[in-house]
Amino acid sequence: MPASPEIREAIRQGSWIRKMFEDGVALKAERGEENVFDFTLGNPYGDPPAALSAELARLCADPPPGLHRYMPNAGVPEARRAAARSLSRSTGLPFTEDLLVMTVGAAGALNVALHALLSPGDEVVILAPYFVEYLFYIRNAGGAPVVAETDARFQLDLAAVEAALTPKTRAILINSPNNPTGAVYPEEDLAALDRALSSAEVRFGNPIYVVSDEPYRKIVFRGVSSTPAAAKIRNTLVAYSHSKDLNLPGERIGYLAVSPRAADAEEVAGACIFCNRVLGFVNAPALFQFAASKFEDEPADVSVYQENRDVLLDALGRSGIDVVPPGGAFYLFPKSPVPDEMAFLAAARDEGILVVPGSGFGRSGHVRAAYCLSPETVRRSVPAWERLGRRYSGKGTRR
């Protein structure tokens, strides 16, 4: 029996990043790896901190009693307490372990949160450009995604958000720092969003939760201030992952936290714990719950991403390719210099540059470049970006 039509369509919609990655493999075989610059995947550069590796070795050599046994459905109590203490320090709110669920990364946290909150037909507002998987996570939970556009600099457009709210709205999913744009939402905009949602709650007679997807929370660049959503928005659920701050994407370790200020916080947390079990995640890996709990406040090393960002912004600026400087994460979302982004993507491929079309993220006329590569690779890509720019603007010559 063939796959369902819904799944076939979901695969088609969500295949761009993987398709471009596979194209990169073929192109490297054809031209040589040193002549291809693959900006398709957001796979963090570098290894985990040495101290984390040492902690993993210690746990394996001298494991605490019951390390590999079943645990509470919410996760290892020590890990939940560590995450709650860290959140309390960063937000000023009294998070407790009872409001924390250890999850299989931020993706697991988002799926748990949406299943806990949504009934069939409930709506979730997402902000374009968005991480494409959001569409599928929402539909997995029986919900309906409703897209609200951000402004030209990818910041919150409160009028667009308010226009998207209906009596069926149950949640809004935000992501700051953002994938694919690197946008960081300022404190005053988060406060304004809280006011808008509070007003809508009065009109509609039910709470509207903000599900804040925060895997890039610690990757913020010089001169940019990042405010936790929970510090400004009352009904917040925080989805976090250590994939980016500790360079652990393959381990899928994260958590979901319900704000102590959220409506029905204890009931929502209980629903999240139940969904963590019945969705089949059950628990995040025990070893990494113990290990990562020691590093909740460990700062991310953003030096490589800062350097790569600055090199590429300079190269694109001299090449005449328009891009909004990202405040965090490790993505650029340049504007295509021609209306057809696929023509621009093909021209980039000709120069050995692999990027992903913006239409895959809900904003056509752009491409996404993930610059979580070695600085040496990024520097070697500069002539290719300059040649690409000269195709459209006549710029791109070195100073």
ABEGO torsion letter per residue (X at the ends): XBBBAAAAAAAAAAAAAAAAAAAAAAAAAAAEAAABBBAABBBBBEBBBAAAAAAAAAAAABBBBGAABBBBAAEBAAAAAAAAAAAAAAAGBBBBAAABBBBBEAAAAAAAAAAAABBBGBBBBBBOBBBAAAAAAAAAAGBBBBBBBBBAAGBBBAAAAAAABBAABABBBBBOBBOAAGBBBBAAAAAAAAAAAAAAAAAAGBBBBBBBBAAAAABBBBGBBBBBAAAABABBBBBBBAAAAAGAAAAGBBBBBBBAABBGAAAAAAAAAAAAAAAGAGBBBAAAAAAAAAAAABBBBAAAAAAAAAAAAAAAAAAGBBBBBBABEBBBBBBBABABAAAAAAAAAAAGBBBBBAAAAGBBGBBBBBABBBAAAAAAAAAAAAAAAAAAAGBGBBX
